[in-house]
Amino acid sequence: MLPRVADSLSFLYLDMVRVVQDDTGVCAQIQVDDHRTDLVYLPTAALSCLLLGPGVSITTPALTTPARHNTSVICVAAGAVRAYAGILPDSLTTHWLEQQVATWADPQRRLQVAIRMYQMRFKDADLPESVTLDQLRGMEGQRMKAFYKILAQQHGIGRFRRNYRPDQWDSQDPVNLALSAANTCLYGIVHAALLALGLSPALGYVHAGTQHAFVYDIADLYKADTTLPLAFALHNSDSPEQQARRRFREDLRLLRLLPRIVQDVQSLLTPPHTAATNDDTDEEHSERRDVRMVHLWDPKTGALPAGVNYATGET
């Protein structure tokens, strides 16, 4: 069995190194000084995702080995706080992508996933059975206003209003600047996790119309525990953006956010009536990279084995 996405060695972040392939394996060349270069060998067989940050150069042979080991390679910003592009292995299972597409394409199932997202965010909410998205958006607005008010009172701030205006970036208050910077970091982490699971960041359930719609959906689950308290704590900072990025990166070690993202996403995409009774299937398709031989789709019988001649007679 290959490692799971949520395991401690599943994600490895590199920056300012050259990654090459030698006779032993894939290694990172680290320039110590003008006369000495150290080699650090990468456990590509034990990785689910390799994050390449700024200053990384990698050779084609070095990319071939992660591909053989079913390791995703993702180009990210400093500290792995933003994902730009991903190279996914050919053998990455499509199970969770199929679950995502099936629930997204059916309006009723899409609504149920959206409701479960709100329930994850507001665990104490008593939602009526016939709740609508309009009602949920209203509840979200009321709760966020109340949360802003509580945080502002805790930090001795006057009335706070969330204001994201890229065209007037420098005129914003420190809390808004810190919150925007920290949210960007959070989006990068979520994006990397979704790519490593083989999911589409574009198929959102609440958000729509952008290639990062699902990223925004999942990131909203964690803002109240991560970026919002951090941003308000930096209300007196002279460099709120820089401090927000650094503090968020440091907090990730304690939050263990990646395992939470994996577990929550899989819970959202698993039908509630099968989650408690299909333990074997959950284990089979959890976060493993090993997949069975490709199969054929049939609208009546479902999956059929590939590599079989289905001719019924001479042609």
C-alpha positions, 0 to 999 in steps of 0.5 A: 500500500502506498502512503495516504495523502494525510500521512506526515510524509505525504507532502514535501515542500522544496525551494531554492534547490535543484532537483536531479536524478542520479544512479541512486534516486532523486535528490535535491542539490543544496548549495552550501557555499561557493565550494560545496554542494550537499545532496538530500535524497527525496523519498519519492516512493513515500510521497503523495505530493511534491511541492516545488516552490520558488527557486526550484529547477528540476530535470526531466529524469527527476520528474519521471521517477515521481510519475512512476511512484504515482506522486503528484508534482505541484508548482507553488508559491513561497511556503506552499501557500499558493498553487499555480499548476499541477502534474498528476500521475496517470494512475491517480484514482478517479474515484473522488473526481467521479463522486464530485462530478456526480454530486455536482451535476445533480441539483438535489445532491449538490444542494445536499453537499452545500447544506452539509458544508454549512453544517460543518461550519455551524455545528450548533445550527438547527436547520429545518429540513426544507432549508434553502440556499438563500436561507443558508446564505442569510444565516452565514451573513448573520453569524459572520457579522456576530463573529467579527463583532466578538473578535473586534471586542476581544482586540479592542477594535472599533466597528469592523467591516470586511472590505476586499478591494484590490484596486485600493489595496494600500488604503485598507486597514491592517485587519483586512490586509492581513485577512486577505493575505492569510486567506490567499495562503489558505487557498493555496493549501486547499488547492494543493490538497484537492489536486493531490486527491485528483479533484477538480478545483473548478467544480464548486457547490456554493461558489461558481464561475471560477477555476477555484470555486471548490477551493473557496468552498472548502477554505470557508470551512476553516477561516473561523479557526485559522485566518480570522483570529490571526488577522484580528491579532495583527490589527496593530502590525506595521506589516500585516500582510507579511506577518500574516503569511509567516504566522499562518505558515507557522500555525499550520504545524500545530493545526495539522490542516491537511489531514482535516481537509482530506477527511472533510472533503471525503465526508462531503462527497460520500453520500450520508446513507452509505458513509456508515455502512460502506467501511470497506469501500471507504478504506479502498478508495480513501486516499490510496494511490494504487488503483485497479486496472481501468474499467469501461463504463456502461449505463446499465451494468455500471463498470465492466472490465477493460481488455476484454473483447465484447464482440458477439459474433463475426463481423 
